[in-house]
Amino acid sequence: MTLQDYLYYIILPILVISMLLVFYRFLKGPDMPDRIVSVDLLITIAIGIIAIYSIVSSRAPFLDIAMILALIAFLSTVAFSYYLEKKNKNE
């Protein structure tokens, strides 16, 4: 079994299943912080899928895209948590 077979038949299905479960958590989240965490986790899983695709296709520019997506995810999580903190102080 080569690395590409391992990525195709084991890692990618696990990531897809986890993405479906996290998306279900996003839809059924009882409140806003749960949904924010699930969106952050969805983006993290998408970064993993992009990285695996970059390895399989031997295209390094996809890793740059994954890095930019990681930065956007981090900044959006910080912004949402700042918003929720300000919202709780005002109430």
C-alpha positions as CSV (number, residue, x, y, z in Angstrom):
1,M,0.0,0.0,0.0
2,T,1.5,3.3,-1.1
3,L,1.1,6.7,0.5
4,Q,-1.4,7.8,-2.1
5,D,-3.5,4.6,-1.6
6,Y,-3.5,5.3,2.2
7,L,-4.6,8.9,1.6
8,Y,-7.3,8.0,-0.9
9,Y,-8.9,5.0,0.9
10,I,-8.4,5.8,4.6
11,I,-7.7,9.4,5.4
12,L,-10.1,11.1,2.9
13,P,-13.1,9.1,3.9
14,I,-12.4,9.7,7.6
15,L,-12.2,13.5,6.9
16,V,-15.4,13.4,4.8
17,I,-17.3,11.6,7.5
18,S,-16.0,13.9,10.2
19,M,-17.0,16.9,8.0
20,L,-20.5,15.5,7.7
21,L,-20.8,15.0,11.5
22,V,-19.5,18.5,12.2
23,F,-21.9,20.0,9.7
24,Y,-24.7,18.2,11.5
25,R,-23.5,19.8,14.7
26,F,-23.5,23.2,13.0
27,L,-27.1,22.8,11.9
28,K,-28.3,21.4,15.3
29,G,-26.1,23.6,17.5
30,P,-28.2,24.8,20.5
31,D,-26.5,28.2,20.6
32,M,-24.1,30.5,18.8
33,P,-20.8,29.5,20.4
34,D,-21.4,25.8,19.4
35,R,-21.9,27.0,15.8
36,I,-18.8,29.1,15.8
37,V,-16.7,26.2,17.0
38,S,-18.2,23.9,14.4
39,V,-17.5,26.4,11.6
40,D,-13.9,26.6,12.8
41,L,-13.7,22.9,12.8
42,L,-15.2,22.7,9.3
43,I,-12.6,25.0,8.0
44,T,-9.8,23.0,9.8
45,I,-11.1,19.8,8.2
46,A,-11.2,21.6,4.8
47,I,-7.6,22.6,5.3
48,G,-6.7,19.0,5.9
49,I,-8.5,17.9,2.7
50,I,-6.7,20.7,0.7
51,A,-3.3,19.6,2.2
52,I,-4.0,15.9,1.2
53,Y,-5.0,17.0,-2.3
54,S,-1.8,19.0,-2.5
55,I,0.2,16.0,-1.6
56,V,-1.6,13.6,-4.0
57,S,-1.5,16.0,-7.0
58,S,2.1,17.3,-6.2
59,R,1.0,20.9,-6.4
60,A,2.5,23.1,-3.8
61,P,0.4,26.3,-4.4
62,F,-2.5,24.5,-2.7
63,L,-0.6,24.6,0.6
64,D,-0.5,28.4,0.3
65,I,-4.3,28.4,-0.1
66,A,-4.6,26.2,3.0
67,M,-2.3,28.6,5.0
68,I,-4.4,31.6,4.0
69,L,-7.6,29.7,4.9
70,A,-6.1,28.9,8.3
71,L,-5.3,32.5,8.9
72,I,-8.8,33.6,7.9
73,A,-10.3,30.9,10.2
74,F,-8.2,32.0,13.1
75,L,-9.1,35.7,12.7
76,S,-12.8,35.0,12.3
77,T,-12.8,32.9,15.4
78,V,-11.1,35.6,17.4
79,A,-13.6,38.2,16.0
80,F,-16.6,36.1,16.8
81,S,-15.4,35.5,20.4
82,Y,-14.7,39.2,20.8
83,Y,-18.3,39.9,19.5
84,L,-19.8,37.4,21.9
85,E,-17.8,38.8,24.8
86,K,-19.0,42.4,24.1
87,K,-22.5,41.1,23.6
88,N,-22.5,39.4,27.0
89,K,-21.1,42.5,28.8
90,N,-23.9,44.7,27.3
91,E,-26.6,42.4,28.6
